[in-house]
Amino acid sequence: MGNSSRKGEEEEEELEEDEEKGKIAENKKRTEEEEVEEELPQGVEELLASGDPVLDLSYRKFRRLPSRVCGLMHLEKLYVCGNSLRTLPDSISQLQGLRILALDFNKMEDVPPAVCQLSNLTRLYLGSNRLVSLPPELRNLQSLRCLWVESNYFQRFPRELYDLPHLRSLQIGDNRLKTLPPDLVRMEALRGLWLYGNRFEVFPRVLLSMENLEILDLDRNKITEFPSLKRLPALRLFSYDHNPVDGPPKVGEEVLLVGEGAAEFMQARDDRKERHRKAAEKEAEESALAGEEPVIHGILKNSNSSPGRMTHEAMISVGHMAAADDGLQVKDEEGDLERAIAEYDGAELAYDEEGIEYEREELICEGEGLEYEGEELEYDRAQMDYEYEEGEKLEDAVQRDVEQ
């Protein structure tokens, strides 16, 4: 018994010694990494000293944020995408002027607590990390209008978002959602919702009560049947591609569709409008020849000449139809969502393998077709460039990209 006891004690001492050596080695490695990281990559020193309110440190292989960044009180936009960050220092909470913070493509398992203290943020990008939930402190971001958490590991819809009264654009595609909570209707400000690439097998009925939704993306799920979406009066774009359905659901006359059978459906709808227009013109001409006052049944426009009409090929190129890595993202900045025109005014997001650029966002509908202007409601999937010239319409920009 005595020998056995001594042997157990010796083994325990060896384990403790090994653990101590492991801790020492880990601390040494961390210290070495920090010393290396303090040696800023070429060009970063100039960026930090420039005084520019926009700082882009994307794809610089940082394991931690350079300490000097947290002293740049003039910063309004900070991009640190594509690094190896696991968290951010608490001192970043000093940057109260930040309106945009992009942390895509890092290694974060939790939202850094200091981020939740940046009360003036309007746009927060956390896509392609390792998140499974959001902290309750996120409610401090009362100015937040656009949140991207795509390509993470959410299995449940984060109800913490209910406490963000101005959130207009939510990008939560490529996660593991199977259902949506019935009280999602509390998010009354929401205008764009991206749910592509999740695990829905049944259309979430709560979406039928989201009367303010303008953009809804359910691509790449397993939904076999869609209900009529005519009860969504604000809907302007519905994308349902790569679901096991034969054709589109019933939608309003102004809704653009992307998916199986969408091109044929919209062509038939346009042909019907054209027939009605010609019939109304003919009736007006006959009434004029007969000396009668023409009866005006309504204003019917030729959809073939409408600035908001897109070809199916253009929709495919914009709407990540054919490949999992493509997508239309529409970001929403300043402005109100009104009617049916979508125009990109500026461009703030460009994904490519070298870096990420973000520009404008918000969906503004104020005419007869789709024009996207502004800041939050934005289609994108990965590594695509969506920089559009000032005032350029969405379909013109798409055609330009296709031609190039």
C-alpha positions in Angstrom: 0.0 0.0 0.0 2.8 2.4 0.9 4.5 1.9 -2.5 1.3 2.4 -4.3 0.5 5.6 -2.4 4.0 7.0 -3.1 3.6 6.2 -6.8 0.3 8.0 -7.0 1.9 11.1 -5.4 4.8 11.0 -7.8 2.4 10.8 -10.8 0.4 13.7 -9.4 3.5 15.8 -8.9 4.6 15.0 -12.5 1.2 16.1 -13.8 1.4 19.4 -11.9 4.9 20.0 -13.2 3.7 19.3 -16.8 0.8 21.7 -16.4 3.1 24.4 -15.0 5.5 23.9 -17.9 2.6 24.2 -20.3 1.4 27.4 -18.8 4.9 28.9 -18.9 5.3 27.9 -22.6 1.9 29.3 -23.4 2.7 32.6 -21.7 6.0 32.8 -23.4 4.3 32.2 -26.8 1.7 34.8 -26.1 4.4 37.3 -25.1 6.3 36.6 -28.3 3.2 37.0 -30.4 2.5 40.4 -28.7 6.0 41.5 -29.3 5.7 40.5 -33.0 2.4 42.2 -33.3 3.7 45.5 -32.0 5.9 45.6 -35.1 3.2 47.1 -37.3 3.0 45.9 -41.0 4.3 48.2 -43.6 2.0 51.2 -44.2 0.0 50.8 -41.0 2.1 53.4 -39.2 1.2 56.0 -41.8 -2.5 55.0 -41.6 -2.5 55.5 -37.8 -0.9 58.9 -38.1 -3.1 60.2 -41.0 -5.9 61.6 -39.0 -8.4 60.1 -41.4 -11.8 59.3 -39.8 -11.8 56.0 -41.8 -9.2 53.4 -40.8 -8.9 50.1 -42.7 -6.7 47.5 -41.2 -8.3 44.5 -43.0 -6.2 41.4 -43.9 -3.1 42.5 -41.9 -2.8 39.2 -40.0 -3.3 40.8 -36.7 -3.9 38.6 -33.7 -4.9 41.5 -31.6 -5.8 45.1 -32.4 -2.8 47.5 -32.2 -3.1 49.4 -29.0 -2.7 52.8 -30.7 -6.0 52.3 -32.5 -7.9 52.8 -29.2 -6.4 56.3 -28.9 -7.7 57.6 -32.2 -10.7 59.5 -30.9 -11.5 61.0 -34.3 -12.3 57.6 -35.9 -15.8 57.2 -37.4 -15.3 54.0 -39.4 -13.0 51.1 -38.4 -12.5 48.0 -40.6 -10.4 45.1 -39.2 -11.9 42.3 -41.3 -10.0 39.2 -42.3 -7.5 39.1 -39.4 -7.2 36.5 -36.5 -8.9 38.5 -33.8 -10.6 36.7 -30.9 -11.6 39.8 -29.0 -11.0 43.5 -28.8 -9.4 45.4 -25.9 -11.7 47.1 -23.4 -10.1 50.5 -24.3 -11.9 50.4 -27.7 -15.0 51.6 -25.8 -13.3 55.1 -25.8 -14.0 55.5 -29.5 -17.4 56.9 -29.0 -17.4 58.5 -32.4 -17.4 55.2 -34.2 -20.5 54.7 -36.5 -19.3 51.7 -38.5 -17.3 48.7 -37.1 -16.5 45.8 -39.4 -15.2 42.6 -37.8 -16.0 40.1 -40.5 -13.8 37.0 -41.1 -12.1 36.8 -37.7 -12.1 34.2 -34.9 -14.5 35.7 -32.4 -16.6 33.3 -30.3 -18.3 36.1 -28.5 -19.1 39.7 -29.2 -16.4 41.7 -27.4 -18.0 43.4 -24.4 -16.4 46.7 -25.3 -18.3 46.8 -28.6 -21.6 46.9 -26.7 -20.5 50.3 -25.2 -20.1 52.0 -28.6 -23.5 53.6 -28.4 -23.2 55.6 -31.6 -22.7 52.6 -33.9 -25.2 52.5 -36.8 -23.6 49.5 -38.6 -21.9 46.4 -37.1 -20.5 43.6 -39.2 -19.8 40.3 -37.4 -20.1 37.9 -40.3 -17.9 34.8 -40.7 -16.9 34.4 -37.1 -17.7 31.7 -34.6 -20.7 33.2 -32.8 -23.6 31.1 -31.4 -25.4 33.9 -29.5 -25.5 37.6 -28.8 -25.0 39.2 -25.4 -27.8 41.0 -23.5 -25.6 44.1 -23.5 -26.1 44.5 -27.2 -29.3 46.5 -26.3 -27.0 49.4 -25.5 -26.5 49.9 -29.3 -29.7 51.9 -29.6 -28.5 53.7 -32.8 -27.9 50.4 -34.7 -29.6 50.2 -38.0 -27.7 47.4 -39.8 -26.4 44.2 -38.3 -24.6 41.4 -40.2 -24.1 38.1 -38.5 -24.1 35.8 -41.5 -22.0 32.6 -41.6 -21.9 32.0 -37.9 -23.4 29.2 -35.8 -26.8 30.6 -34.6 -29.3 27.8 -33.9 -31.9 30.1 -32.4 -33.0 33.6 -33.4 -31.3 36.1 -31.1 -34.1 37.8 -29.2 -31.7 40.4 -27.9 -32.4 42.2 -31.2 -35.9 43.0 -30.1 -34.4 45.8 -27.9 -32.9 47.6 -31.0 -35.7 49.9 -32.1 -34.0 51.3 -35.2 -32.7 48.0 -36.7 -33.7 48.1 -40.3 -31.4 45.5 -41.9 -30.6 42.1 -40.5 -28.3 39.7 -42.4 -28.4 36.3 -40.7 -27.9 34.0 -43.6 -25.8 30.9 -43.6 -26.5 29.9 -40.0 -28.5 27.0 -38.5 -31.9 28.4 -37.9 -34.9 26.1 -38.3 -37.7 28.3 -37.0 -38.4 31.9 -36.1 -40.0 33.1 -32.8 -43.7 34.1 -33.1 -43.0 37.4 -31.5 -40.6 38.5 -34.3 -43.3 41.0 -35.2 -41.9 43.2 -32.4 -39.1 44.2 -34.8 -41.3 46.8 -36.5 -38.4 48.8 -38.0 -37.1 45.9 -39.9 -37.1 46.4 -43.7 -34.6 43.8 -45.0 -34.3 40.3 -43.7 -31.8 37.8 -45.1 -32.4 34.1 -44.1 -30.7 32.3 -46.9 -28.7 29.2 -46.3 -30.4 28.1 -43.1 -32.4 25.0 -42.3 -36.0 26.0 -42.8 -38.3 23.2 -44.0 -41.5 25.2 -43.6 -42.1 28.8 -44.4 -42.1 30.8 -41.1 -45.7 32.0 -40.7 -44.6 34.9 -38.6 -43.2 36.5 -41.7 -46.7 37.0 -43.0 -47.2 39.5 -40.2 -44.1 41.5 -41.0 -46.0 44.2 -43.0 -43.0 46.5 -43.3 -40.6 44.1 -44.9 -39.3 45.2 -48.3 -36.7 42.6 -48.9 -37.0 38.9 -47.9 -34.4 36.3 -48.9 -35.0 32.6 -48.2 -32.6 31.2 -50.8 -31.0 27.8 -50.2 -33.4 26.4 -47.6 -35.6 23.3 -47.8 -39.1 24.9 -48.1 -41.4 22.9 -50.3 -44.4 25.4 -50.4 -44.8 29.1 -50.1 -48.1 30.8 -49.0 -49.4 33.9 -50.8 -47.3 36.9 -49.9 -49.9 39.4 -51.1 -50.6 40.4 -47.5 -47.1 42.0 -47.3 -47.9 45.4 -48.9 -44.4 46.8 -48.6 -42.6 43.8 -50.2 -40.5 44.7 -53.2 -38.0 41.8 -53.6 -38.5 38.2 -52.7 -35.7 35.6 -53.3 -36.5 31.9 -52.9 -34.0 30.3 -55.2 -32.7 26.8 -54.5 -35.7 25.6 -52.6 -37.6 22.5 -53.7 -40.6 24.4 -55.2 -41.9 24.5 -58.8 -42.7 28.1 -59.0 -43.1 31.4 -57.2 -45.8 32.3 -54.7 -48.5 34.8 -55.3 -47.1 38.3 -54.7 -48.1 41.9 -55.3 -47.7 43.5 -58.8 -44.6 45.4 -57.9 -42.6 42.6 -56.4 -39.4 41.4 -58.1 -38.9 37.6 -57.8 -35.7 35.5 -57.9 -36.0 31.8 -58.1 -37.5 28.8 -60.0 -40.0 30.0 -62.6 -39.6 33.7 -61.6 -38.6 34.9 -65.1 -41.6 33.3 -66.7 -43.9 34.6 -64.0 -42.6 38.2 -64.3 -42.7 38.1 -68.1 -46.3 36.9 -68.1 -47.1 39.7 -65.6 -45.5 42.3 -67.9 -47.3 41.0 -70.9 -50.6 41.3 -69.1 -49.8 44.8 -68.1 -48.9 45.7 -71.7 -52.2 44.2 -73.0 -54.2 46.3 -70.5 -52.2 49.4 -71.4 -52.9 48.9 -75.1 -56.6 48.2 -74.5 -56.9 51.4 -72.4 -55.2 53.4 -75.2 -57.4 51.9 -77.8 -60.5 52.6 -75.8 -59.4 56.2 -75.3 -58.7 56.7 -79.1 -62.1 55.2 -80.0 -63.8 57.5 -77.5 -62.0 60.5 -78.9 -63.0 59.7 -82.5 -66.6 59.3 -81.3 -66.4 62.7 -79.7 -66.9 61.3 -76.2 -65.1 62.1 -73.1 -62.5 59.2 -72.6 -63.0 57.1 -69.5 -59.8 56.9 -67.5 -59.5 53.5 -65.9 -56.1 54.1 -64.4 -52.6 54.8 -65.3 -50.9 51.9 -66.9 -47.2 52.1 -67.6 -45.3 50.0 -70.1 -43.3 47.8 -67.8 -40.9 47.1 -70.7 -39.7 50.6 -70.5 -39.9 50.9 -66.7 -36.5 51.9 -65.2 -37.1 49.4 -62.4 -37.5 46.3 -64.6 -34.7 43.8 -64.5 -34.0 40.9 -66.8 -33.8 37.4 -65.3 -30.2 37.2 -66.1 -29.5 40.5 -64.3 -31.5 39.2 -61.3 -29.4 36.1 -61.3 -26.2 38.0 -61.4 -27.3 40.2 -58.5 -29.2 37.7 -56.4 -26.7 34.8 -55.7 -29.0 32.5 -57.6 -26.5 30.1 -59.3 -23.8 29.8 -56.7 -23.7 29.8 -52.9 -21.0 32.4 -52.9 -22.9 35.1 -54.8 -25.5 37.4 -53.6 -27.3 40.7 -53.6 -26.9 42.6 -50.4 -28.5 46.0 -50.0 -27.2 48.2 -47.2 -29.3 51.0 -45.8 -27.7 54.3 -44.6 -29.7 57.5 -44.2 -33.2 57.8 -45.7 -36.6 56.2 -45.4 -37.9 53.2 -47.3 -40.7 54.4 -49.4 -42.0 52.8 -52.6 -40.6 50.8 -55.4 -37.3 52.1 -56.8 -33.9 50.7 -55.6 -30.8 52.6 -56.4 -27.2 52.2 -55.1 -26.0 55.6 -54.1 -22.4 55.0 -53.4 -21.0 51.7 -52.3 -19.7 50.7 -49.1 -19.1 47.0 -49.2 -16.8 45.2 -51.5 -15.7 41.7 -50.6 -12.7 40.4 -52.2 -9.9 38.1 -51.2 -7.6 41.0 -50.3 -9.9 43.2 -48.2 -13.4 44.5 -47.6 -14.7 47.9 -48.4 -17.9 49.3 -47.0 -19.8 52.3 -48.3 -23.5 53.2 -48.5 -26.5 51.3 -47.4 -30.2 52.1 -47.2 -33.0 50.9 -49.3 -35.1 53.8 -50.5 -38.1 53.2 -52.7 -39.4 56.4 -54.2 -40.5 55.9 -57.8 -41.6 53.2 -60.1 -38.8 50.6 -60.3 -36.2 49.4 -57.8 -33.5 51.9 -56.9 -31.3 51.2 -53.9 -29.8 54.2 -52.2 -28.2 54.5 -48.9 -27.0 52.2 -46.2 -28.3 49.0 -44.8 -30.4 46.8 -47.0 -27.7 45.2 -49.1 -27.2 42.0 -51.0 -23.9 40.3 -50.8 -22.6 36.8 -50.1 -18.8 36.7 -50.2 -16.0 38.3 -52.1 -18.0 40.4 -54.5 -17.5 44.0 -55.3 -20.6 46.2 -55.1 -19.2 49.7 -55.7 -21.6 51.7 -57.8 -21.2 55.2 -59.0 -23.1 58.1 -57.5 -26.7 58.0 -58.7 -26.2 54.9 -60.7 -29.3 52.6 -60.7 -29.1 49.0 -59.6 -30.0 47.5 -62.9 -27.5 49.7 -64.8 -24.8 48.8 -62.3 -25.6 45.1 -62.7 -25.6 45.3 -66.5 -22.2 47.2 -66.3 -20.8 44.4 -64.2 -22.1 41.7 -66.5 -20.6 43.4 -69.5 -17.3 43.7 -67.8 
